[in-house]
Amino acid sequence: MSELYGCIADLEMPYFACFRKPASTSVILTYPVPPFTTIIGLIANALGVPRPAYTPMISWLQETLRLNLRPLKPLGRPNRELAKILKLVGEPREERKPTSFPSSPMHKYFLARASYRVYLAASDPDEIDEIAAALRRPARPLYLGQSDDLVIVTVSWQGEAFEVESDRAWGLVPGVHEAEGQRVEVLKLPLAFEGERTLKYTPVVSLPERFPLKLKEPIVMWHFGEETVPLFPFEEGGRE
């Protein structure tokens, strides 16, 4: 594959953001960037997908899209607050009452006024046109992460994405990399859902404080306008 069609979407969160790590229980920890599963959910919301079609649409988006992302400004350390969290107990839905949800105080970490750039690509230009149009004029109000975390989306570029070899990455990079004079965070992010509850994760990726990240050797990337990024593929497939 030597050519894809893509777009760049800038996501600005004017208030707060929390991308909860699934394994955090006694304290709510946040990823520094939105997981790819969160971006897929944002796109489905922009498309106005009804609940009965939600699962097949998520599967189609995961099979179709190639993605990468980065912060648009240095993130700094997450803030912390004491939050009251409702606990869901194992009662049948029809038997649940307000008392079925006892609350518990927990420390919650969140990011303030975060902004991100997302790179989206697919082999069919019509699919990218549909997604870009939905992000410009979403069918529903958009949020990122928690349902009360408003996000403002701007599609800043759309066109052909070309395969190149480059040593400068403007997004997350697979593997462990170093950068002179700055800290590089190493993490894994939720990549896709396998079924309704099982998560598939990315390989280990490097997130530097500043971009582009200068690599020791060129690797295969994709050229979006003036920026080059690796893309994280999903399994091949078609729309149901």
Rosetta silent file (secondary structure, phi, psi, omega in degrees, C-alpha in Angstrom):
SEQUENCE: MSELYGCIADLEMPYFACFRKPASTSVILTYPVPPFTTIIGLIANALGVPRPAYTPMISWLQETLRLNLRPLKPLGRPNRELAKILKLVGEPREERKPTSFPSSPMHKYFLARASYRVYLAASDPDEIDEIAAALRRPARPLYLGQSDDLVIVTVSWQGEAFEVESDRAWGLVPGVHEAEGQRVEVLKLPLAFEGERTLKYTPVVSLPERFPLKLKEPIVMWHFGEETVPLFPFEEGGRE
SCORE:     score description
SCORE:     0.000 S_00000001
   1 L     0.000  119.950 -176.781    0.000    0.000    0.000 S_00000001
   2 L  -117.999   -3.447 -178.836    1.665    3.260   -1.107 S_00000001
   3 E  -148.632  134.371  174.465   -1.197    5.747   -0.991 S_00000001
   4 E  -131.067  169.184  173.418   -4.010    6.524    1.417 S_00000001
   5 E  -113.611  136.550 -172.632   -6.501    9.325    1.785 S_00000001
   6 E  -146.609  176.647  173.732   -6.498   11.188    5.042 S_00000001
   7 E  -149.489  159.495  175.484   -7.381   14.176    7.150 S_00000001
   8 E  -115.181  128.544  177.849   -6.032   15.971   10.186 S_00000001
   9 E  -119.666  125.284  176.205   -8.428   16.908   12.984 S_00000001
  10 E   -95.846  129.583 -175.887   -7.409   19.259   15.783 S_00000001
  11 E  -113.708  116.879  179.488   -9.205   18.639   19.077 S_00000001
  12 E  -113.122  126.844  179.524   -9.368   21.460   21.605 S_00000001
  13 L  -109.909  103.046 -172.604  -10.720   20.835   25.088 S_00000001
  14 L   -70.731  -13.661 -177.363  -11.486   24.225   26.663 S_00000001
  15 L  -120.561  -98.730 -174.068  -12.005   22.806   30.155 S_00000001
  16 E  -128.050  164.296  177.450  -10.867   19.410   31.425 S_00000001
  17 E  -146.277  140.715  173.863  -10.075   15.925   30.116 S_00000001
  18 L  -142.466  116.970  178.609   -9.743   12.514   31.751 S_00000001
  19 L  -109.587   87.718 -167.699   -8.929    9.394   29.716 S_00000001
  20 E   -62.436  132.933  173.178   -9.334    6.770   32.402 S_00000001
  21 L   -75.992  127.157 -173.312   -6.935    3.857   32.490 S_00000001
  22 L   -58.554  -30.456 -175.699   -9.109    0.707   32.637 S_00000001
  23 L   -83.613   -5.888 -179.017   -6.990   -0.942   35.332 S_00000001
  24 L   -82.743  124.721 -176.045   -7.206    2.002   37.755 S_00000001
  25 L  -122.721  -56.241 -178.414   -9.721    1.239   40.523 S_00000001
  26 L   -74.932  -18.179  174.457   -8.786    2.777   43.883 S_00000001
  27 L  -142.635  144.968 -178.129   -7.666    5.945   42.093 S_00000001
  28 E   -93.988  107.018  179.304   -8.720    7.254   38.668 S_00000001
  29 L   -96.577  152.841 -179.579   -5.614    7.650   36.524 S_00000001
  30 E  -120.080  142.485  167.568   -5.591    9.280   33.105 S_00000001
  31 L   -68.704  153.722  178.025   -3.625    8.599   29.947 S_00000001
  32 L   -74.073  -20.687  178.902   -1.747   11.692   28.696 S_00000001
  33 L  -133.168  157.998  178.444   -3.455   11.400   25.297 S_00000001
  34 L   -67.309  133.499  174.633   -6.837    9.992   24.224 S_00000001
  35 L   -60.958  159.188  179.126   -6.715    6.261   23.422 S_00000001
  36 H   -63.298  -32.303  176.608   -7.489    5.249   19.850 S_00000001
  37 H   -63.274  -33.905  177.905  -10.723    3.651   21.080 S_00000001
  38 H   -68.071  -39.604  177.712  -11.776    7.082   22.375 S_00000001
  39 H   -64.694  -41.566  178.091  -11.103    8.670   18.971 S_00000001
  40 H   -61.145  -42.530  177.500  -13.174    5.957   17.278 S_00000001
  41 H   -63.460  -37.686  176.257  -16.040    6.679   19.691 S_00000001
  42 H   -60.435  -43.835 -179.506  -15.781   10.403   18.923 S_00000001
  43 H   -65.465  -43.364  178.336  -16.117    9.709   15.189 S_00000001
  44 H   -60.636  -38.429  178.043  -19.121    7.416   15.716 S_00000001
  45 H   -66.187  -42.331  178.066  -20.768   10.165   17.780 S_00000001
  46 H   -61.876  -35.195  178.756  -20.076   12.751   15.057 S_00000001
  47 H   -74.373  -12.563 -179.735  -21.682   10.413   12.507 S_00000001
  48 L    72.290   36.764 -176.163  -24.800   10.182   14.679 S_00000001
  49 L   -67.058  125.556  176.761  -24.729    6.388   14.863 S_00000001
  50 L   -71.382  157.255 -175.294  -27.923    5.037   16.558 S_00000001
  51 H   -55.144  -44.855 -178.982  -27.528    2.609   19.416 S_00000001
  52 H   -61.144  -26.732 -178.125  -28.618   -0.559   17.500 S_00000001
  53 H   -98.367    3.903 -170.801  -25.944    0.116   14.848 S_00000001
  54 H   -64.931  -49.205 -176.445  -23.224    1.222   17.268 S_00000001
  55 H   -63.134  -47.734  176.666  -21.289   -2.045   17.636 S_00000001
  56 H   -63.561  -33.862  178.369  -21.103   -2.846   13.886 S_00000001
  57 H   -66.951  -42.170  176.905  -20.139    0.776   13.138 S_00000001
  58 H   -59.740  -42.818  178.317  -17.325    0.675   15.709 S_00000001
  59 H   -61.077  -42.755  179.256  -16.107   -2.561   14.112 S_00000001
  60 H   -64.008  -44.597  179.607  -16.193   -0.954   10.659 S_00000001
  61 H   -62.620  -41.831  178.524  -14.275    2.131   11.830 S_00000001
  62 H   -63.598  -37.805 -179.181  -11.649   -0.028   13.530 S_00000001
  63 H   -74.905  -27.427 -170.582  -11.229   -2.131   10.398 S_00000001
  64 H   -91.767  -41.898 -167.906  -11.150    0.868    8.047 S_00000001
  65 L   -89.405  150.804  166.922   -9.094    3.585    9.710 S_00000001
  66 E  -118.060  136.681 -170.800   -5.386    4.033   10.316 S_00000001
  67 E  -135.874  159.123  162.779   -4.572    6.556   13.059 S_00000001
  68 E  -156.075  170.207 -178.788   -1.981    8.490   14.961 S_00000001
  69 E  -161.335  167.607  174.704   -2.099   11.483   17.293 S_00000001
  70 E  -160.435  157.536  170.476   -0.079   13.902   19.397 S_00000001
  71 E   -70.087  148.520  176.446   -0.575   16.723   21.891 S_00000001
  72 L   -89.910  -11.724  177.000   -0.524   20.198   20.356 S_00000001
  73 L  -149.696  158.257  179.012    1.161   21.697   23.420 S_00000001
  74 L   -54.944  137.145 -172.729    3.210   20.398   26.355 S_00000001
  75 L   -83.341  -35.361 -173.424    0.920   18.557   28.742 S_00000001
  76 L    71.681 -173.345  179.782    2.607   19.078   32.081 S_00000001
  77 L   -82.035  143.983  175.781    1.622   16.987   35.079 S_00000001
  78 L   -63.252  148.624  173.140   -2.024   15.919   35.533 S_00000001
  79 E   -84.572  163.231 -179.264   -4.047   17.737   38.171 S_00000001
  80 E  -131.949  140.263  175.554   -5.748   15.862   40.991 S_00000001
  81 E  -138.863  162.463  174.814   -9.108   16.316   42.684 S_00000001
  82 E   -95.581  117.961 -176.090  -11.233   14.419   45.169 S_00000001
  83 E  -119.256  151.905  176.347  -14.318   13.128   43.366 S_00000001
  84 E   -99.297  116.273 -173.888  -17.381   11.191   44.516 S_00000001
  85 E  -108.145  131.294  175.486  -17.792    8.149   42.275 S_00000001
  86 E   -78.934  135.870  178.904  -20.956    6.057   41.999 S_00000001
  87 L  -102.430  129.920  178.944  -20.384    2.317   42.236 S_00000001
  88 L   -88.740  121.912  178.982  -22.455   -0.001   40.059 S_00000001
  89 L   -99.136  163.611 -171.502  -23.592   -3.100   41.931 S_00000001
  90 L   -83.218   55.273  174.941  -24.652   -6.351   40.330 S_00000001
  91 L  -100.097  149.874  174.519  -28.445   -5.973   40.389 S_00000001
  92 L   -56.590  145.372 -175.208  -30.628   -6.556   37.321 S_00000001
  93 H   -54.808  -42.068 -175.833  -31.235   -3.303   35.460 S_00000001
  94 H   -70.825  -14.824 -179.398  -35.001   -3.373   36.051 S_00000001
  95 H  -101.490   -1.076 -176.267  -34.476   -3.743   39.827 S_00000001
  96 L   -72.706  140.512  177.537  -31.967   -0.924   40.284 S_00000001
  97 L  -127.039  169.174  177.163  -32.915    1.973   42.555 S_00000001
  98 H   -53.548  -33.374  179.918  -31.040    5.149   43.554 S_00000001
  99 H   -74.719   -6.829  178.749  -29.734    3.258   46.585 S_00000001
 100 H   -76.268   -7.163 -175.379  -28.228    0.657   44.237 S_00000001
 101 L  -121.218   73.992  178.340  -25.404    3.075   43.444 S_00000001
 102 L   -64.334  148.553 -178.550  -23.455    3.788   46.648 S_00000001
 103 E  -103.176  156.929  179.204  -20.842    6.523   46.303 S_00000001
 104 E  -145.530  134.203  176.834  -17.215    6.518   47.333 S_00000001
 105 E   -73.697  134.985 -179.826  -14.648    9.364   47.413 S_00000001
 106 E  -141.325  151.005  171.701  -11.687    8.752   45.105 S_00000001
 107 E   -80.404  132.272 -177.553   -8.760   10.765   43.839 S_00000001
 108 E  -124.186  130.964  178.187   -9.183   11.554   40.162 S_00000001
 109 E   -98.959  141.340 -178.682   -6.448   12.819   37.840 S_00000001
 110 E  -148.614  162.195  179.482   -7.327   15.105   34.945 S_00000001
 111 E  -107.937  141.115 -178.783   -5.736   17.340   32.304 S_00000001
 112 E  -105.174  131.009  173.719   -6.584   21.025   31.978 S_00000001
 113 L    50.704   48.603  179.994   -7.160   22.764   28.615 S_00000001
 114 L   -80.445  154.560  175.078   -5.617   19.934   26.605 S_00000001
 115 E  -146.498  146.621 -173.136   -5.471   19.917   22.802 S_00000001
 116 E  -139.357  157.032  171.880   -4.516   17.199   20.345 S_00000001
 117 E  -116.895  128.233 -177.917   -3.931   16.592   16.661 S_00000001
 118 E  -115.188  132.926  177.598   -5.343   13.375   15.189 S_00000001
 119 E  -106.213  122.362 -178.162   -4.243   11.861   11.878 S_00000001
 120 E  -120.745  138.760  178.763   -6.876    9.693   10.146 S_00000001
 121 E  -147.864  152.128  176.466   -6.419    7.690    6.951 S_00000001
 122 E  -152.894  164.826 -178.433   -8.244    5.077    4.864 S_00000001
 123 L   -81.027  -17.761 -177.968   -7.872    3.547    1.418 S_00000001
 124 L  -106.616  119.446 -179.271  -11.227    4.890    0.177 S_00000001
 125 H   -63.408  -29.901  179.276  -11.497    8.696   -0.250 S_00000001
 126 H   -64.080  -34.550  178.610  -15.293    8.554    0.132 S_00000001
 127 H   -67.539  -41.715  177.174  -14.887    7.149    3.642 S_00000001
 128 H   -66.682  -39.743  177.062  -12.558    9.973    4.632 S_00000001
 129 H   -58.651  -43.353 -178.750  -14.926   12.512    3.041 S_00000001
 130 H   -64.056  -44.659 -178.590  -17.797   11.118    5.116 S_00000001
 131 H   -68.781  -44.266 -179.760  -15.819   11.211    8.364 S_00000001
 132 H   -62.714  -39.839  178.474  -14.340   14.677    7.731 S_00000001
 133 H   -64.246  -38.929  179.026  -17.789   16.070    6.902 S_00000001
 134 H   -67.748  -36.699  178.490  -19.192   14.607   10.126 S_00000001
 135 H   -69.494  -31.707  177.271  -16.362   16.122   12.182 S_00000001
 136 H   -73.286  -39.408 -178.898  -17.033   19.527   10.592 S_00000001
 137 L  -131.478   76.487 -174.612  -20.793   19.303   11.173 S_00000001
 138 L   -65.533  147.254  178.788  -21.347   16.635   13.853 S_00000001
 139 L   -71.674  -22.706 -179.974  -24.759   15.054   14.274 S_00000001
 140 L  -136.289  160.845  170.978  -24.453   15.399   18.063 S_00000001
 141 L   -59.245  139.034 -173.329  -22.528   17.579   20.518 S_00000001
 142 L  -102.467  142.591  172.679  -19.042   16.099   20.830 S_00000001
 143 E  -135.462  166.061 -178.439  -17.099   15.166   23.934 S_00000001
 144 L  -134.953  119.021 -176.621  -13.808   13.352   24.453 S_00000001
 145 L    88.140 -105.952  178.918  -13.311   10.876   27.276 S_00000001
 146 L   -81.589  153.163 -172.411  -16.001   11.673   29.851 S_00000001
 147 L   -68.981  -14.146  177.961  -19.444   12.732   28.663 S_00000001
 148 L  -104.863   12.734  179.044  -19.163   16.205   30.240 S_00000001
 149 L  -100.776   92.582 -177.285  -15.748   17.030   28.710 S_00000001
 150 E   -60.522  143.239  174.507  -16.584   19.232   25.728 S_00000001
 151 L  -133.553  139.446  176.218  -14.305   19.113   22.680 S_00000001
 152 E  -106.399  123.281 -173.993  -14.090   21.510   19.730 S_00000001
 153 E  -108.428  131.745  174.995  -13.049   19.804   16.481 S_00000001
 154 E  -128.210  121.424  174.723  -11.411   21.551   13.516 S_00000001
 155 E   -82.915  108.795 -172.085  -10.490   19.658   10.341 S_00000001
 156 E   -96.646  -13.569  179.616   -7.276   21.440    9.377 S_00000001
 157 E  -158.817  146.227  176.308   -6.165   19.342    6.390 S_00000001
 158 E  -152.064  134.818 -179.534   -7.622   16.769    3.978 S_00000001
 159 E   166.649 -157.571 -179.361   -6.061   15.060    0.978 S_00000001
 160 E   -84.584  138.235  175.910   -3.792   12.231   -0.184 S_00000001
 161 E  -109.993  127.056 -175.504   -1.347   10.687    2.292 S_00000001
 162 E  -108.840  144.564  176.927    1.825    9.234    0.789 S_00000001
 163 E   -77.781  130.301 -179.345    4.108    6.527    2.137 S_00000001
 164 E  -141.739  168.676  168.124    7.641    7.808    2.798 S_00000001
 165 E  -107.047  127.887 -175.662   10.738    7.001    4.808 S_00000001
 166 E  -146.706  154.699  175.065   11.478    9.665    7.387 S_00000001
 167 E  -109.736   12.870  178.412   13.421   10.185   10.615 S_00000001
 168 E  -124.963  116.088 -176.178   11.080   12.898   11.926 S_00000001
 169 E  -110.384  129.621  179.556    7.825   11.797   13.529 S_00000001
 170 L   -98.824    6.906  178.809    5.029   14.246   14.372 S_00000001
 171 L  -139.216 -169.009  177.081    3.006   11.612   16.250 S_00000001
 172 L   -61.153  144.835 -177.496    3.405    8.600   18.522 S_00000001
 173 E  -123.230  128.193  176.381    6.197    6.236   17.463 S_00000001
 174 E   -61.088  141.703  178.576    6.228    2.453   18.044 S_00000001
 175 L    97.485  176.753  179.628    9.117    1.324   20.223 S_00000001
 176 L  -101.586  120.760 -177.010   11.280    2.978   22.860 S_00000001
 177 L  -129.507  152.476  177.058   13.094    6.089   21.631 S_00000001
 178 L  -110.168  154.987  177.212   15.236    8.751   23.228 S_00000001
 179 L  -138.612  127.574 -175.787   15.311   12.467   22.512 S_00000001
 180 L   -65.255  129.229  174.075   18.156   14.730   23.504 S_00000001
 181 L    78.738    9.882  178.000   17.219   17.326   26.095 S_00000001
 182 L  -149.010  159.370  179.628   13.652   16.182   26.698 S_00000001
 183 L   -85.681  138.637  176.277   11.659   13.518   28.486 S_00000001
 184 E  -119.418  120.396  179.146   10.041   10.751   26.454 S_00000001
 185 E   -88.247  136.904  178.788    7.119    8.879   28.020 S_00000001
 186 E  -109.916  129.735 -176.618    6.678    5.213   27.132 S_00000001
 187 E  -156.109  168.782  169.370    3.170    3.771   27.251 S_00000001
 188 L  -118.285  142.495 -178.895    0.596    1.451   25.718 S_00000001
 189 L  -121.471  146.042  170.870   -2.815    2.714   24.604 S_00000001
 190 E   -57.712  127.048 -174.525   -6.113    0.911   23.987 S_00000001
 191 E  -102.846  -43.079 -175.267   -6.213    0.398   20.224 S_00000001
 192 E  -160.988  159.667  173.673   -9.446   -1.469   19.482 S_00000001
 193 E   -92.716  133.757  170.991  -12.250   -3.509   20.990 S_00000001
 194 E  -108.769   99.227 -167.471  -12.286   -7.253   20.342 S_00000001
 195 L    83.141 -159.325 -175.931  -15.931   -7.980   21.066 S_00000001
 196 L   -91.168  -20.187 -172.249  -17.742   -5.614   23.430 S_00000001
 197 L  -127.444  -17.734 -176.110  -15.444   -5.761   26.461 S_00000001
 198 E   -88.122  129.685 -178.727  -11.987   -7.047   25.460 S_00000001
 199 E  -100.393  139.730  170.811   -9.388   -4.394   24.647 S_00000001
 200 E  -106.103  134.444 -174.851   -6.534   -4.730   22.208 S_00000001
 201 E  -107.297  157.955  172.876   -3.547   -2.501   22.978 S_00000001
 202 L   -69.095  164.047  164.416   -0.898   -0.840   20.847 S_00000001
 203 L   -65.407  174.037  174.951    2.674   -1.981   21.073 S_00000001
 204 L   -58.665  131.413 -179.824    4.860    0.146   23.346 S_00000001
 205 E  -125.582  155.887  179.209    4.936    3.695   21.928 S_00000001
 206 E  -106.043  132.409  178.974    7.069    6.760   22.659 S_00000001
 207 E  -122.363  101.594 -179.895    5.495   10.135   23.465 S_00000001
 208 E   -79.413  169.059  176.969    8.061   12.988   23.570 S_00000001
 209 L   -73.416  -32.072 -176.999    7.521   16.383   25.174 S_00000001
 210 L  -133.463  154.222 -179.433    8.029   18.183   21.853 S_00000001
 211 L  -123.813  150.960    4.369    7.550   17.341   18.192 S_00000001
 212 L   -78.594  156.801  173.660    8.867   16.305   15.781 S_00000001
 213 E   -87.707  122.172 -179.709   10.731   13.432   17.405 S_00000001
 214 E   -86.153  118.792 -178.973   14.098   12.927   15.672 S_00000001
 215 E   -91.682  157.494  178.822   14.786    9.219   15.184 S_00000001
 216 E   -69.681  -33.202 -179.908   18.202    7.611   14.856 S_00000001
 217 E  -137.103  150.220  177.546   17.179    5.943   11.587 S_00000001
 218 E   -66.217  147.732  173.652   14.376    6.564    9.069 S_00000001
 219 E  -131.913  168.309  178.562   11.276    4.370    9.281 S_00000001
 220 E   -71.413  126.267  177.960    8.192    4.003    7.091 S_00000001
 221 E  -136.523 -177.108  178.314    5.723    6.813    7.754 S_00000001
 222 E  -125.370  137.296 -174.125    2.882    8.617    6.016 S_00000001
 223 E   -94.141  113.127  177.340    3.039   12.178    4.766 S_00000001
 224 E  -111.087  102.811 -178.558    0.070   14.375    5.813 S_00000001
 225 L    61.020 -110.448 -179.651    0.508   17.823    4.337 S_00000001
 226 L  -104.235    5.822 -174.353    3.762   19.030    5.926 S_00000001
 227 E  -124.733  148.675  179.244    4.002   16.364    8.646 S_00000001
 228 E  -119.224  135.891 -179.798    5.006   12.690    8.686 S_00000001
 229 E  -143.004  148.557  164.666    3.673   10.089   11.121 S_00000001
 230 L   -69.649  156.260  176.323    3.595    6.309   11.499 S_00000001
 231 L  -119.439  141.679  179.886    0.078    4.892   11.303 S_00000001
 232 E   -96.771  111.235 -175.546   -1.378    2.261   13.566 S_00000001
 233 L   -84.861  153.268  168.245   -3.308   -0.263   11.431 S_00000001
 234 L  -106.764  177.706  179.405   -6.309   -2.338   12.343 S_00000001
 235 L   -68.041  147.116  178.060   -7.274   -5.609   10.722 S_00000001
 236 L   -65.974  146.849  178.816   -8.427   -5.454    7.133 S_00000001
 237 L   177.407  177.267 -178.374  -12.179   -5.657    6.625 S_00000001
 238 L  -124.653  173.301 -178.200  -15.263   -4.099    5.098 S_00000001
 239 L   -76.750  137.514  178.934  -18.361   -2.303    6.206 S_00000001
 240 L   -85.844    0.000    0.000  -21.224   -4.476    7.440 S_00000001
